[in-house]
Amino acid sequence: MKSLLFLAGMLATAAASCSSGDTTYMCDNLNTCWSELGFTSCDELKYLCDIQGLQNRGCGAVFPVDIDESTIVKPEMQCCKVYGDPHIVTYDGKKYDYMGSCSYIISQDLNSNWKVYGTYKACGDRTKQLSCIVSITVIFDNEVVQFLRMFRINYRGTEFSVPAGSTKYLGQMRIENKDFKYYIYLGNTGVRVMWDGMTQSETCLPSSCGGGVEGMCGNADCNPDNEFAGFSGSSGFGNSWVVGDPGLCDMEPSDGNLGGLRTRPCDYVSSAQRTEFRNRCNAILDLSVFANCLGQTTLDRDVYYDNCMFDSCSGLSLGGGCDSDQKCEDGAGAGAAWGAAAKPVLDPACMMGLALANDCSGWGAVIGNSWRNGVYPVCPSDDNIATMRVCP
């Protein structure tokens, strides 16, 4: 049985407008349209036309995107995600939040062949009591590479970026910039690390239930119930993975007593604000491209919604400029690019959309970029994000 999974959730018309409707797709037209939808050429999408039995129509056909459910499969890799302020989903699917500010081991193998650690800083416009991941450092084969916000890479004291669509090798580490995300492959280990240059990191193991790892991402033994073994909860567990001197860090209380403002931020905003945030989060989750993905996978809509609301009520946002007393991190040419134009903002709902797009892609769904224009205010484009000014 087949079911509809719309590649971009939008309609491409003869005018190359990719922003209305949700049931048809044009395998044709201007490169600007392909760019909006996340494809690099007509030939790239023509493959998808062909597998639908439309070989004779080729590029130029307007047709419903009807993808067999068999193309949506559970990923073979076992992945751990860190995003938001920060929300963590371990390899085994255990979900928890950790709000300490310091550097922590995200994951490492027990034989010390590779290691990924993240640096978290205080964030959240209302409280500054939350923490957000601001960089990851990957250690493999005697190479130490730090991946910073705004797609910057720090290698042996020198900062540079890998251009979109390009690949760079540092020793046995392969770095690809694909779809405005860095994918880091660690030699022949099968381990893949993703950094989106802004808010989220993902570490993936080549197979499931193999164990042999430790860190904030857990032990990958496919048993979520033993993730915090030896600790009373997530606070003590997270604290245990600190890198360096704990006395210099703002870690969580070991008893997990964080207080209401940090654990229930939506209790401290007005009813009108909660309604606004609720509508914003649901607007993105209800886009057909995401609704269809959530309906065909085991991805949990409630988790995305709850995290979106938590981050929204906490006042978390990226971009839009910074206070004068804060150190900001700029994308290349950000100041010149802004001029007098409004500064782009990446709010929690858009962050959720980016995370969900990545997760749906892991299941084989082809997610383009036009979903970002399906809500108002629209979510920033990759070009906007690349020129964004970000504060801790």
Secondary structure as GFF3:
##gff-version 3
##sequence-region A 1 392
A	DSSP	beta_strand	2	4	.	.	.	ID=ss1
A	DSSP	beta_strand	25	27	.	.	.	ID=ss2
A	DSSP	alpha_helix	31	37	.	.	.	ID=ss3
A	DSSP	alpha_helix	42	51	.	.	.	ID=ss4
A	DSSP	beta_strand	61	63	.	.	.	ID=ss5
A	DSSP	beta_strand	66	68	.	.	.	ID=ss6
A	DSSP	three_ten_helix	69	71	.	.	.	ID=ss7
A	DSSP	beta_strand	78	83	.	.	.	ID=ss8
A	DSSP	beta_strand	87	89	.	.	.	ID=ss9
A	DSSP	beta_strand	95	97	.	.	.	ID=ss10
A	DSSP	beta_strand	103	109	.	.	.	ID=ss11
A	DSSP	beta_strand	114	123	.	.	.	ID=ss12
A	DSSP	beta_strand	130	140	.	.	.	ID=ss13
A	DSSP	beta_strand	143	148	.	.	.	ID=ss14
A	DSSP	three_ten_helix	149	151	.	.	.	ID=ss15
A	DSSP	beta_strand	153	155	.	.	.	ID=ss16
A	DSSP	beta_strand	158	160	.	.	.	ID=ss17
A	DSSP	beta_strand	167	170	.	.	.	ID=ss18
A	DSSP	beta_strand	173	178	.	.	.	ID=ss19
A	DSSP	beta_strand	181	186	.	.	.	ID=ss20
A	DSSP	beta_strand	192	195	.	.	.	ID=ss21
A	DSSP	beta_strand	200	205	.	.	.	ID=ss22
A	DSSP	beta_strand	213	214	.	.	.	ID=ss23
A	DSSP	three_ten_helix	224	226	.	.	.	ID=ss24
A	DSSP	alpha_helix	234	239	.	.	.	ID=ss25
A	DSSP	three_ten_helix	246	248	.	.	.	ID=ss26
A	DSSP	alpha_helix	260	263	.	.	.	ID=ss27
A	DSSP	three_ten_helix	265	268	.	.	.	ID=ss28
A	DSSP	alpha_helix	271	285	.	.	.	ID=ss29
A	DSSP	alpha_helix	288	296	.	.	.	ID=ss30
A	DSSP	alpha_helix	301	313	.	.	.	ID=ss31
A	DSSP	beta_strand	318	319	.	.	.	ID=ss32
A	DSSP	beta_strand	329	330	.	.	.	ID=ss33
A	DSSP	alpha_helix	334	338	.	.	.	ID=ss34
A	DSSP	beta_strand	345	346	.	.	.	ID=ss35
A	DSSP	alpha_helix	348	362	.	.	.	ID=ss36
A	DSSP	three_ten_helix	370	373	.	.	.	ID=ss37
A	DSSP	alpha_helix	382	386	.	.	.	ID=ss38
A	DSSP	beta_strand	389	390	.	.	.	ID=ss39
###
